[in-house]
C-alpha cells in the first residue's frame, strides 16, 4: 500500500515506523529537514521537505497514486487543507486528519466529502484522555481496551503474590469462576511472550492479558490479583490540552486538583472547570506538592508537554506517598525504561493513538486495532466474511484454523438474528449481541467479529490473510 504521512512529529514518526515494518511504500512530508533525515537514517522510506498543504509538495510526494494520506502535522488547518487537496486534485481514496481543536470536532459535518473531505478525524488528546479515564475506572489494570462497541474488554494486569490464580494452572480458572467466561490471551514474563495453554502456571510479576465481556471484567480481575481501593482523589500535573480534557472528564465524580505552570492558562482553566481546583505552579516544586497533600492522592497524573518534568514530578509524587502515578512520555526509550518501575504506568501518546490509524491500513475487514506493550504486540477486531468454501475461518472450529504461532483468538461477538446476507456494524448502541469466549471447539460464523491477540506484530499480515475472502466469493 502506498501511504503519505504528512508530519514527522511523534505521531507521524511512530506511524511511519510501524507501517515500514509491514512492507508498505511510505513517504513522509515535513518542513523540518533535520527531522526527516533522522527518520530516513532509521527507516526505509522516502522523505519530502515542504509544506504539506501545498499542491506542488503533494504532487512531488506522489499523492496522485497514493492509497492513503495521514495528515498528522501540528496544524489542524494544514491537515484539513491537505485532505481537501488530496480529494479534489488527486482523488486519494482514504484521507485521515489529526484534529486538536474541540471547535472543529464539535461540527462533524465539516468533514464530509462535499466540505473538507476528511474520511476520519482523530484527536490524539481525546484518545489519551479516554485511555487514562479507563485506567482510573480500573486502578488494578495496566491497560484497558474495548472492542465491539464496548461489549468486550481486553485488560492487562500484573499478577502479584497472594492473587488467587498465582501459582496455579490456567485450566483452573473455570473452576474458580464457574459463572464468568474469560480467557487469558497472552502472558508476558520478563518481556518474553508466553502463549497460554491449559497447563501454563501464572507467576508473580507476570503481565497477564485477559479478555471477557465488559460486564465480567471486575470479576475476572479478582482472580488474577488483589483489588485496589477505588480512586477518589486525583492530582493532574499540567493544564494543557490533555490536562484540561482530563479534568473536565473527572471533576464530576472525583476530587480533582490541577497544577498549571502558566498563571494565565491556570486562570483560564479555572474559569472553564466547575468543581476542580486549579493551582498555578511548577509540577516539580516539591514544596508545592507537599503543601497540596500529594501524599494523600490516589492518583497523580503527569501530562505536561515536557517528558523530563513528567518523569520528575511523577517520581516526586510517588516518593511523597501518592498511591499510584501515571506519566505521559513521548520518547519511546524512556517509556520502556520506566514502565513497571517507580512510575506505575508510563503512557506513550503515539502508541495510544496509533491503533486508531492502523485500523485503516489493515487488510481484510478490520474494525479496530489496539497497539500493546509499546507497539510490540497488537489486538485486532476482524469481521469474518464468506462461507466454508470461500473463507479460511468461517464454518471452522478454532482448533481447525491455521493460526500462526503467537496468535490467539480470544473472543467472538455475534449478532444472534440477522437477515441473511446483511452486514451489521456493531456500535455502542448495539444491544442484541452475544459475547462468546473462544474455546478450541468454537465455530466461527459469517459476520462474526473476531478478537485476535498477536504477541508479535510481525505475524499480523498472516492473520489478515486468514480473514480475507477468496476472489471467487466476491
N, C-alpha and C positions, 0 to 999 in steps of 0.2 A: 504494500500500500504506500502511495506517495503522500507524505504529510508535510505541511508547512507549519512551523511553530513560530509565532510572532512574539518575540520577547524572550530574552535569555536570563531572566531572573531566576529566583529559587524554583518557582513552579515550572517555568519553561525548561530549565535545565534538567529538573527531575523527570519531566515527561520525556524529554529527548533521550535521557539515559535509559529510561525504561523501554522506550519503543525501539531504540537502536539495537537492543539485545534480541529483538524479535524479527530481524531481517526486513525492517521497513526502510523505505527511502526517505530520509529525513533532511529537511532544510530548515535552518534556524535564521531568523532575521532579527537584528537588533542595531541600535545606534552605537552601542559601545563595542568597538573593535577588540579591545583587550579581553572583554568578557567572552566574546565569540572565539578568540584564539585559545583561551583556556578550555573551552568546550571541544574545539577541533583537535586539540592535543590529546584529549582523553577518549574521544568517541569518533566513530566512523560516520561522519555526516558532512553536509555542505553548509556553509555559512554565507550570509549576505549582510553587508553593513549598509544601513539606511533606515529611513522612516517607514514603518510597516503600513502606514496609511497612504503612501504614495503609489499610484498605479505603476509607475516605472519600476519601482523596487519590487512590487509583487510580480510583475512580468519577469524581471530578472531572476526572481526566486523560483519561477516555474509554476505560478498559480494557474496557468492555462490548462495544465493537465494534472493538477493536484486532486486527490480524492477527498482531502480534508484539510481544514485550516483551524488551528488552535490559536486564537488571538488572546494572549495572556500577558500583554505588556502592562505596565503600571498605570497606564492611562485608559480609563473607560472609553473616552471619546475616540482614541486611536483604535481600540478594539472594535468599536461599533462601526467606524468608517471602513476599516479593513474588511469586516464581514459584508458590508453593503457592496463594496467594490468587488469582492470575490463572487458575490451572487450576480451582480449586474454586468460586470465586464468579463468574468471568466467562467461563470456558471459552475462554480465549485459545489459539489454535491452536499457536503456537510460543513457547517460553519459553527464554531463554538467560541463564545466570547467570555472572558473574565470581566465581571461587573462588580465593582465595590460599592458604588453609591446606592443607598437604600431607595433614593428617589426614582432611579431608573427601574429598580426591581419592583417597585410598587405599581408600575404600569406595564404589565407583561405584554399588552397589546402592541407596544412599540417595537417588539422583537419579531413581529410577523413578517412574512415574505414580502408583503406589499409596503412595509415600512423599512425597518433596518435589517431585515433578512438574517436574523440570528436564530439558528436552529435550537441551540441550547445555551442558556445564560447560566454561568456558575459564579457563585460568590464564595471565595475561599474563607473569608471571615465568618460567614454564617455556617459553613460546613464545620469549621473548627469549633465554633460556639456550640453547635448541636452535639459534636463529639464530646466536649467537656461536660455538657449537661448530662449526657448519658453516664459518664463516669461518676458524676455526683449522685445520680439515682442509684447506681450500683457501686458503692465505695469499695467493695472487695475486688472489683474487676480491674484488669489491666487494659482491656479493650472491650467495647460492646458494639456490635454491628447488627444491623437489621436487614432482612430480606423479605420479599413478597409483601410489600406494603406494611411492614411491621409485624407480620404474622409469625415470623421465625427470627430467632436471635442467635448469633454466634458470639460466645463470650470467652475471653481468655482470663484465667485466674492463675495465681501462683499457689501451688499446694504447700501447706505449712504443717509442721509437726502437730499432731493432735487432730488433724482432719479425719473424718470418719473413713474416707477411702484411701488415705495414705498408708502404704504398706500392703494393700490388697489388690487382687487382680480385677481387671475391668469387668470380667464376666459377673462379678458380684454386685455391680451397680443395680441391675434389675431386681435383685433380692432386697437390696437396701431401699429401693424406690419402686415398689410394685405398682404404684398408681401414677408414676411420672415416666413418660417416654423421653429419653435423651440418648445422645451418642457422643462419645469422645472422638472428635475428628482428627486431632493430632496432639502430640506431646513433644515439647522441646526440652531437652535435658542438657544443660550447659551449652546451649546454642546448637545442639545437634538434634535434627528431627528424628522422631521415632514414630513409625507407622503403627497405630494402636491395634492390638489383637486381643482376643479374649484373655490370654494368659499374661498380658502386659501388666506389670505392677507399677503403680504410681508412687513416686518417691518425693520426699520433702524437697522443695525447691524447683520441682518441675513446673514448666509453664504449660498449662493444660487448656486446649481449645475444645469446648463442647458446644453442641447445638441442640436446641429444643424449641418447642413452641414458646413464644414470648411469655405467655401466661405461666409457664412452668419453670422459668429461668431461676427464680429465687429458690425454689425447692431443690432444683438440681445443684445449685451452687452450694447449698448447705452440706452436701455430701462430699464436696471436694476441699472445703476449708472452713475455718471458723468464721462466723458472720461478724462484720464490723458494726459498730453503732452507726445509726443513720447520721448523715451530715446535717448540721443545723447552722453552724457559723462558718462563713466563707469570707476570706480576705483576698481581694484581687489586686495584684501589683501591676499597674498600668491601666490607664483610662483611654487608650486609643480605640481603634475600630473594634477590636476583639473584646477588650475590657468593657467597653460601653455596651456591646451586644450581650455580653455575658451577665453584666449587672442587670440589664433590663429583663433578661430571661429568668433571673434568680430571685430578684428582690421581693416578689410576692410571697414566696414560700420559704425563704431563708433569711437569716440575718447577714447582711452584706456590707462590707467596707471596701472602698476603692481608694488606692493611693495613686495619684497622678502627679508627675513632676512639674508640668506647666500649670501655673496658677490660673491662667486664663482658660485653659482647657478644663481644669478642675471646676471652675465656676460654671462653665457652660454645661458640663456633665451633671453637676448638681441640679441645675435647672431642669434637665431632662428626666432625671430619676425621681422617684417618689419616696420610697422608704429607705433606700440605700444611703449610707453615709460616705461622702467624698472628702478625701483629705489631700491637701497639696503638700507634696514632699517627695523625697528620694526613696525608692524601694529598697536601696541598700543601706539606708540610715538605720543603724542598729537601735539607736535611742528612740526613733520614731516607732519602729516595730515593737519595741518593749512597751512604750507608752500606750500603744493601741492594743496591747494584750495579744500579740500574735501567738503566744504560747497557749492561749485558750481556743484557738481556731481549730475547727475540724478539718478545714482545707485551706491551704494557701496556694494561690494560682498565679504564677508569674507570666504575664502576657505582654510585656513591653516589646518594642522593636529591636532591642539590644540583647543578643544571646548572653553576653557576659553578665549583664545586670540581672537577667532572669535566673541564671545559674547561681550567682552570688546571693541574691535575695532569697531564693528557694532554700539554699543551704543554710543561710542565717535563720530563716523561719523554722526549719527542721531542728536546728540546734537549740533554738529557743523554746521548743516544745510543741510546735504545730503538729497535729496528728498525722496529716498527710500533705505532701507538697507535690505540685504539678508544675512543670516548666515548659514553656514553648521555646523550642530551639531549632534554628534554621539549619545550622551546619550538621550534616549527617554524622560526621566523625564524633561530634560532641554527644549526639543522641545515643550512639552505640556505646560510648564510654560511660555515660551517666545513668542509663536505664538500669533499674534494679539496684542502684547504689543508695546513697542517702536521699537522692531525689526519687520519689516513688514512681512517678511516670514522667518521662520526657517525650513530648509530642513534637513530631516533625510536621510543620504546616504543609509542606509539599507532599509528604506521604499521605496525610489525611485527605488531601484534595485529589490526588492522582487517580484514585479509584473511579471517581465521577467521570474523568476523561477517558480512562481505559475502557469503560463500558461501551464507548462509542467506536472503539477501534477493534474490539474483539470480534472475531469471525463467528458465524452462526448467530442464532437469536439470543443475544446476551442482554439481560435486563440490568444487572448490577455487577460491579466488581469492587472488592474491597482489598486494599493493599495491607498486608500483615507483616509484623516483625520488620518494620522499616524497609519494606519492599522485597524481602527475601521470599515471602510466600503470598498466595492470593486465595481469596474465596470468591467464587463466581456463581451467579444465578443464571442458569441457561434454560431455555424452553425447548423441550423435546418435540419434534415435528415428524410427520410421516407415519409409516406403519412398519410391520416386521420386515418387509422386503426392502423398503427404501431407507430405513434408518438402522444405525448400528446399536441403538439403545432402546427404541420403542418395542414393546412386546417381549422384552427380555428381563429375566431376573438379574439382579445386580451381580451375582456371582458369575453370570454368563458374559458380562460386559468386559471387553478387553481394556480395562483401565490401565494407564501407565503406572508404573511403580511410583508411589509418592502421592497419588491422587486418591481421594476418598469421597464417596457420595454420602453426605451427612443427612439430608432430609429431602422430602418431596412435598410440594404444595400442589394440591389437586382440587379443582372445582368439580364437585360431585355430579352436577347435572348441567350439561352444556348441549346446545343444539349441535347436531352432527356437523363437523367441519368448521364450526365457529371458532374464531380466535378471540380469547378473552384476556384482557390485560388485568393483572392484579394491582390494586392500589389500596390506599389506606381505608377506603370506604367499603372494600370487599368484605362481606360477612360470611357467605356460604362457601367456605373453603375448608379442606381437610389438610392438616399438617401430619405427614407420615414420616416418622423417624425411620431411616433406611436400615434394613437388615439384608442378609445375604439372599433371602428368597423374595424380597420386594420386587414387584414387576413395574416397570416404568410404562406409562401410557402416553399417548399423543397429547400435547398441550400441557403436560406436567411442567411445573417449574422445579428444576433440579438444582440443589445447592451442592456445589463441589468444592472441596478443600484441596489445595495443591501446595505441598510443602516446599516445592522447588519451582519457581516460575518458569524455569527452562522447559518444563513439560506442558505448559499451558496450551501451546499450539496443538499438541497431540489430543488434549481434552477437547479443544474446539472442533477438531476434525471429527471426533466421535459424534458430535451433535449436529454436524452438517448433513443435510438430506442429499441423497444421490440425485443426479441430474434427471434421471428417468422419472422420479416422482414429480418434479416440477413441470 
